[in-house]
Amino acid sequence: MEQIAIQATKRTVTGRQVAKLRAAGKLPAVLYGHKVDTQQIELNEKEFAKAFKSAGESTIVSLIVDGKPQPVLIQEVQRHYLYDQPIHVDFYAVDMSQKLKVKVPIHLVGESAAVKTLGGTLVKNLTEVEVECLPADLPHAIEVDISILGGFEDMVRLSDLKVGSRVVVLGNPDELIVNVAPPRSEEEMKALDEVVTEDVTKVEGVVKPEVAAEAVVEGAEKPDNKPEKKEEKKSKE
């Protein structure tokens, strides 16, 4: 893979003034890491987006600040909470002679017969793995050929990854990366379709309708059983 270069310049704008920088199509960033003083920098937003699409966070890129190149990793990209566009970037300067630990994405390639022919469902248990190596040997991604998944008993584990002798995959070798789950049986599908009915009156705290009705009756005013007192008629004189 051809090395990716990103042009940048030192930044003097900070604080609230950074908003004007973004409005002009510039992206604020910071550079720190091996044998470099922390530097506030700025770069072209569109150029960065293009570079990041190719490099991601697992590829060494050349960050050229005011004409001086520096091998770096794109350490972190902060994005706008609403529009998802990058609003700030962290670049980490690396020592090309020292090993580093980086999480590398897993790319699935090929086609599984257990999915295509047997109707199974591909289950991705891991999307990235951590590796240790020299910066020059860092893989951009690790490909996993799922065409070897011919049956439901087949699976790919960490120990099955092919990364070369200069790269060490970290983690439990038996950890599952991808497998194929068999389709549900007719009995299982039928069980899912069954409507579960439950008597909610048996749930603690729920008042039965008849009890509630009785409570209303008990709380109502009782009629007076005494006969109405008839108004005495005055006798005519």
C-alpha positions in Angstrom: 0.0 0.0 0.0 1.4 3.4 -1.0 2.1 5.6 1.9 -0.5 8.3 2.6 0.7 11.8 3.2 -1.3 14.6 5.0 -0.3 18.2 4.8 -0.7 20.4 7.9 0.5 23.7 9.4 1.0 24.9 12.9 -2.2 26.4 14.4 -2.4 29.6 16.4 -6.2 29.7 16.6 -7.6 28.2 19.7 -10.8 28.4 21.9 -13.9 29.8 20.4 -12.1 31.1 17.3 -11.7 27.4 16.1 -15.3 27.6 14.9 -14.2 30.2 12.2 -11.4 27.8 11.3 -13.9 25.0 10.6 -16.1 27.3 8.7 -13.2 28.0 6.3 -12.8 24.2 5.6 -9.9 23.7 8.1 -9.8 20.9 10.6 -8.1 21.5 14.0 -5.8 18.8 15.2 -3.1 18.0 17.7 0.2 16.1 17.3 1.9 14.3 20.2 3.9 11.2 20.9 7.4 9.9 20.5 10.1 12.6 20.8 7.8 15.4 19.7 6.5 18.4 21.6 2.7 18.6 21.6 1.7 20.8 18.6 -1.6 22.4 17.7 -2.0 22.0 14.0 -4.6 22.5 11.3 -5.3 20.7 8.0 -7.7 20.7 5.1 -10.9 18.9 6.1 -11.5 17.3 2.7 -8.0 16.1 2.2 -8.1 14.5 5.7 -11.4 12.8 5.0 -9.9 11.2 1.8 -6.8 10.1 3.7 -8.7 8.7 6.6 -11.0 6.7 4.3 -7.9 4.8 3.0 -5.8 4.7 6.2 -8.2 4.4 9.1 -6.6 4.1 12.5 -4.4 1.2 11.7 -2.0 2.5 9.0 1.1 4.6 9.4 0.7 7.9 7.5 3.2 10.7 6.9 2.0 13.9 8.6 3.9 16.8 7.0 3.8 19.8 9.3 5.2 22.9 7.6 7.3 20.8 5.3 8.6 18.4 8.0 7.4 14.8 7.7 6.5 12.7 10.7 5.3 9.1 10.8 2.0 9.0 12.7 -1.1 7.0 13.5 -4.5 8.6 13.4 -5.2 8.1 17.0 -8.7 9.6 17.5 -11.2 11.4 15.3 -13.9 13.4 17.1 -17.1 13.9 15.2 -20.0 16.3 15.3 -22.8 14.7 17.4 -25.4 15.6 14.7 -23.7 15.7 11.3 -21.0 13.0 12.0 -18.3 15.1 10.3 -14.8 15.3 11.8 -14.3 18.3 14.1 -10.9 17.4 15.7 -8.1 14.8 15.1 -5.4 13.4 17.3 -2.2 12.3 15.6 0.3 10.0 17.5 3.9 10.2 16.5 5.5 6.7 16.4 9.1 5.4 16.7 9.7 3.3 13.7 12.2 1.2 15.6 9.9 0.3 18.5 7.0 -2.2 18.4 3.6 -1.0 19.1 0.2 -2.5 19.9 -2.7 -1.5 17.5 -6.2 -2.8 16.9 -6.6 -3.8 13.3 -10.0 -4.4 11.6 -11.0 -7.8 10.3 -12.3 -8.0 6.7 -14.3 -11.0 5.7 -13.8 -12.2 2.1 -15.2 -15.1 0.1 -18.6 -16.9 0.4 -19.6 -19.5 2.9 -21.4 -22.7 1.6 -23.0 -23.1 5.0 -24.8 -19.7 4.4 -25.4 -20.0 0.7 -26.4 -23.7 0.4 -27.5 -24.7 3.9 -29.3 -21.5 4.8 -27.3 -20.6 7.9 -26.6 -17.2 9.3 -23.1 -15.7 9.4 -22.2 -14.7 13.0 -19.4 -12.1 13.4 -18.1 -12.3 16.9 -15.1 -10.0 16.4 -14.7 -7.0 14.1 -11.1 -6.2 15.0 -8.1 -7.7 16.8 -5.1 -6.3 18.6 -1.6 -7.0 17.1 1.9 -6.2 18.1 4.6 -5.4 15.6 7.0 -2.7 14.2 5.2 0.2 12.6 6.5 -0.8 9.1 4.9 -4.3 9.5 1.6 -3.0 10.7 -1.2 -4.5 8.5 -4.0 -2.2 7.3 -6.5 -5.0 7.9 -6.6 -8.7 8.3 -8.6 -10.7 5.8 -10.5 -13.8 6.8 -11.7 -16.2 4.1 -15.1 -17.5 5.1 -15.2 -19.9 2.2 -13.8 -22.5 4.6 -17.1 -22.4 6.5 -18.7 -25.3 4.7 -20.7 -26.6 7.6 -22.2 -25.4 10.9 -19.3 -27.1 12.9 -16.7 -25.0 11.1 -15.4 -21.7 12.6 -12.5 -19.3 12.5 -10.5 -18.5 15.7 -7.7 -16.1 16.5 -5.2 -18.9 16.1 -6.4 -19.3 12.5 -5.4 -15.8 11.4 -2.6 -15.5 8.8 -0.6 -12.4 9.6 3.0 -13.3 8.9 5.9 -14.0 11.1 6.6 -10.3 12.0 3.1 -9.7 13.4 1.8 -11.2 16.7 -1.9 -11.5 17.3 -2.7 -10.7 20.9 -5.5 -12.3 22.9 -6.9 -15.8 23.6 -6.0 -18.1 20.6 -9.3 -19.9 21.0 -11.4 -16.8 20.8 -14.1 -17.1 18.1 -14.0 -14.7 15.2 -16.7 -16.0 12.9 -19.0 -19.0 12.5 -22.3 -20.0 10.9 -25.4 -20.6 13.0 -27.9 -23.2 11.6 -31.4 -22.1 10.6 -34.2 -22.5 13.1 -36.2 -25.7 13.0 -39.9 -25.7 12.4 -40.6 -26.4 16.0 -38.5 -23.4 17.1 -40.3 -21.1 14.6 -43.6 -22.4 15.7 -42.7 -21.7 19.3 -41.7 -18.1 18.4 -45.1 -17.7 16.6 -47.1 -18.8 19.6 -48.9 -16.0 21.4 -48.2 -16.1 25.1 -51.2 -15.3 27.2 -51.0 -14.5 30.8 -53.5 -13.8 33.5 -52.4 -10.4 34.6 -54.6 -10.6 37.7 -52.2 -13.2 39.1 -49.4 -10.7 39.0 -48.7 -9.2 42.5 -50.0 -5.7 42.8 -52.7 -6.0 40.1 -56.3 -5.8 41.4 -58.8 -8.2 40.0 -61.8 -6.5 38.2 -64.4 -8.0 40.5 -62.4 -6.9 43.6 -62.2 -3.4 42.2 -65.9 -3.4 41.5 -66.6 -4.5 45.1 -64.3 -1.8 46.4 -66.3 0.8 44.5 -69.6 -0.6 45.9 -68.2 -0.6 49.4 -67.0 2.9 49.0 -70.3 4.2 47.7 -72.9 5.8 49.9 -75.4 3.3 51.2 -79.1 4.2 50.7 -81.1 5.2 53.8 -83.4 2.2 54.7 -85.6 4.4 56.8 -88.9 5.2 55.2 -89.2 8.8 54.1 -91.0 10.9 56.6 -94.1 12.1 55.0 -94.9 15.7 55.5 -97.9 16.1 57.8 -100.8 17.8 56.3 -102.3 20.6 58.3 -105.9 20.1 59.0 -108.1 22.7 57.7 -109.8 24.8 60.3 
